[in-house]
């Protein structure tokens, strides 16, 4: 059968749903897709979305499996909304960064300046300490991660922990705390004189074109929101229990798509949305009062992969969601992976995918990131 050029092009588009058709991208995608497919089969992942950009260009965006197993609704990377878990923290940190950039706040302001109702503790707590997990505020206790109570305001959510004793003197240690980010959202409200979610929508999501990023409202009909799944003790997938994330929008309550996260990541590679000085400030490793350097900035993890290459980003775990979001600044590589199942171990899968793209685009010479590489 003779295939005309139009049919052939449509066939290619069907078989290879990617952005651009450069040879390096093709080669990297074939290898990365094989890794993703094996990962999905090995872990029985219901649905997964992945998007990858190099130097601001989306080179791969693809969905695997189902957003809804019962109705066989496929994952669509530009539409399917997943729970992003703690990736909500760097998203919220961009709100703090904007207020800092505008001169509205100082990172070393104490929180009572903006949230006077929060009880004073054994030492002053600063915005810097809140956003770097050095404030001494506790994390979840018991089944709090599975709460299904609705909170109408972010300040109502503070009641969960605000009377608790701090774990340590603020600034002296690092202890991961999602509840600290409840307080961050209250700071944003106090400083901006706006509702937290309105502020995020008007100042972050709309300007960056993140049209599919929003709060995970339980009582709203949200188009293309995935169903959420968990594993039982035998590793079998079942429907996740009902939860209400209104108590922790800032620390773990947003929905998004991989393509929206790519837009967000690219906005942090160069000055523009944020000034260079602001980027340098929030992406600087913080220190304890004793001078110990942390692998955390202002809302961002700052680490190295298994080959010693530096990246910043965050992982996210939620009820019915597991996320990896990593950015290689020098190579301008952004990778976002979202799934609709809890407690999924990525097993360095994200690093393997990064490796393929860095090598194929000649951004990595086997020892270090190559600055000024050519993506040809």
N, C-alpha and C positions, 0 to 999 in steps of 0.2 A: 504493500500500500504506500502510495506517495504521500508524504507529509509536507504541506506547504510551510513557508517561513513563519506565518502567523500561528499556525497550529503548533509548530516546534517551539516558538517563544512561549506560548501559553503552557506547553508541557513543562518547559524549564521552570517557569514561575510556579507551577504546581508542585514540582518535585523539590525545588529549592526556594522556599519562602524566605528570602533574605533581602537585605538592602545593599544594592551594589553588586557587581559581579567581578571584582578584582581577583586575580589569581591567588594572592595571599589569603584573602577572605575565604575563597572557596576551599582551599586546602585546610585552613584552620577549622572551618565549620564542619567539614566531613569528619575530622578527628574528634572535635568537641561533641558533635551530635552522637557519635558512637559511645562516648563516655557517658553522656546524659542518658541514653537509652539503656545502657547496662546498669547505671545507677538506679533508674526507675524500676527496672525489672528486679534488681537485687533487693530493693527496699519496698516493693509493691506500692509505689507512690501513686495516689489517685490522679493528681494533676500537677503539672509543672510548667512554668513560664520562664524563659530566659531571654534576655536582651543584652547585646554587647555593642559598645561604641569605641571607635578609635579616632582620636583627634576630632571629636565632635560629630563624626559620621556614624550612623547606625549601620553596622555591618552584618548583624545577625539578630533576628527577633523571631522566636518560634514558640509555639505552645505544644505541649505533649499531654496526652491523657485527657481527663475530664474535669471540668469545673463542677459537674453534678453527675455522680455515678448512676443514680437511679434513672435519670432522664437522658443520659448519654450526651450531655452538652459539652462540646470540646472547649479546651482552654484557648483563648485568643489573647496574645500578649499585649495588644493595644487596648483591650477592653476588659478582660477578666480581672476583677478586683479581689485581691487577697489581703488577709491580715498581715501586716508587715512587722508586728511585734515591736521589738526594741529599736528597729530602724526608725521608729517614730522619734527617738531621741535626737539623732542628728538633724532630722527634719525640723523639730522644735528648736534645736540649737540655732538654726538659721534665723528664727525670729529673734532670739537673744542677740545674734550677730548684727541684725539690722538696727535694733534699739541701741546697741553699743556704737555702731557706725554713725548713727544720727546724733549721738551725744545725749540720748535720753537716759542712759544708764551707764554706770561703771561696773565692770565685772567684780570690783572689790567693794561695791555697796553692800550693806547688810540687808537681809531680806525684809526686815520690819519696815524699811523705808517704803516699800511697795505693798507689803502685806502686814499692816500693823496688828491685825488680829491674831497672827501666829505667835504662840507663846514663846517668851524668851527662854533660852536654854543655858547650859553652863558655860557657854562661850558664844560669841557672835558668829552667825553663819553668813557667808557671802555668796553672791551669785556664782562666782568662780568655783567655790567649793561644792555648791549644789550640782553644777553642770559637769564636774569632774569626779563625782562620787567620793568626795572627801569631807562631806558635811557631817557624817555620823548618823544620818537618818537610816532607819532599818529598811530591809527589803520585805518581801511577802512572808507572812507567817501561815503555817498550816494550809488550809484550803482557800486562802484569800485570792490566789491566782484564778480561782474558779467562781468568783463572786458573780451573782446575777442581780444584784440590787442596782436600781437606777439612781444616779445622782444628777440633779438638774443643773448644778454649777460646779466649777472646779474647786471653789472654796468649800463646798459641802464635802467633797472627797478628802479634804485635809483632815477631817474628823477621824479618819481611820487610824492615823498615826501621830497626830500633833501633840497628844498628851504623853507620848512615850519618851522615855529617857534616851538621850543620844548614846550611841554605841561607843563613842570616843570623843575627845576634844576636837572640834572642827579643824580640819587641815592636817591633823596628825597621821591619818591613815587613809588607805583606799578601801572602800567597801561598797560593792555595787548595790545600787538602790533605785528601783523604779519609782518608789514613792517620792524620792527627792524631786523627781520630774513633775509630780503633781504640784509641788511647790513652785517649780520653774514656771508652770503655766499660770499660776496665781501671780507671780512676779510680772509676767508679760501683761496680764490684765491690769495690774496696778500701775505699771509704767506707761502703758499705751492708752489707758482709759477706754479699752475696748474689750468686748467678749473675746476670749482666747481663740475660739474657732473662727470667729469673724476676722480677727487679726491675721490668722494663718492663711485663710482663704484670700483676703484682699492683698496681703503683702508678700506671700510666698507662692501659693498655688496658681493664682491667676497670672501674675507677672511671668512665671516660668512655664506657663502653658500646661500645668499639671491638672488637666481637666478631669482626670479619673482618680484623684486623691481627695479623700474626705474622711470624716469621722465615721466609725463603725456603729452607726445608729441602729439599735435593735428594732425600734418601732417604725422605721422608714422602709419603703420599697426602694431598694438600690439596684439599679439595672446592672446586670453582669456580675453581681457579687457571687463569689464561689460558695458552694457548700463547704462545710468544715468537717474534717475527719480526724480520728485518732487510731492508735494501735491498741489491741488488747494484749494480754500477757503472752499470747502465742504469735503475736505479730500480725494478726488479722485486722483489716481495716473496718472500722465502724463509725457511725455518726458521732461527732463530738457533742458533748453536753452543752446546754445553753449557758452562755455567759453574757454579762453586760459590761462593756469596757468603758462606760462613762466615768468611772472613778480614776481612769489613768489615760486620758487622751494623749497627753504629751509624752508619756513614757512607754506606751504600748497600745494605743487605741486607734491608729489610723489604718485605713484601707488604701491600697494603691495598686498600680500595674508596674510591670518591669519597665515598660517604655517611659512611664512617668518618672521612675527612679533614675533612669538614664538621663533624662532632662535635668533632674536635680543634681546628679553627680557632675555633669558637664558644667553646671553653673558654679562649681567649686574648683574648677581646674585653672581658670584665669580670672583676672580682675574684670569686673563688669557688673553683675548682679551685686556682688560684694567687692569692696575695694581690696587692693593687695594687702594693705596693712591689716584689714579685718580678717582676711583669709589666714594671714600669717599668725594672727593672734589666736584664732579658734583652732587652728591645726598645729599648735605648739604643744608638745608634751608638757603636762603640768607636773608640779612637784609638791611633796608634802612639806610641812613647815620645817622638817629636819633636812630637807634637800633631796629626798629620794625621788628620782625621776619615775614617772608613771607612763604606762603605755596607753594613755588616754589624754585627749585634749578637752575642748569645750564641746561635749556631746559626741565626740568621734573617737573610735579606737584608732590608734596609730601603731602599727605593728610591722612585722616582716613575715613573708611567706616562707615555705619550706626550702626555698633556695636563697633566702636572705635578702629578697627584694622588698623594699619598703612600700607599704600601702596604707591608706586610711579608709575607713568605712565602718560597718557594723554588721553584726548578725542579729537575727530576731527570732524569738520563739513565742508563740501564742497558742491559745486553744484553737487548734485547727489550722496552724500555719507555721512554717519554718522558712527563714529568709537568710540569704547571703548577699551582701552588697559591698563590693570592694572597688577601690579606685587606685590606680597606679599613676601618680601625678606626672612623673617624668615621661612616661610613655603615653600619657593621656588616654589610658585604657579604663573603661568603666564597665563593670559586669554586675548585673542584677539577676538574681534567681529567686523565684517565689514558688512555694508549694502550698497545698491545702491540707497538710497533715501535721500533727504535733510531733515534737521530739524526734525529728529526723536528723540523723547524723550525716553531715556532708562528706566526711572522710577525705578532706582535702580535694574534693571534686572541683571546687571553685579554683583552686590553685592549678590544677591540671589544665583546666580550660584557659586560664590566664596564660599559662606557659605556651600553649599552642598559638595564641594570638600574638604574644610578644615575640616569639621566634619567627613566625611566618611573616610578620610585618617588620622583621629585622630591627625590632626594638630591644632585643636582648641578645648579647653576644656569647652567652653561656656563663658569664661571670658577673655582668652588671647591666643595668639599663643603659641603652645608648642614647644620649641626648641628641636631638635634632635628626632622628632617623627619618628615612623617607618611606612613606607608605605607598609604594608603587608595586 
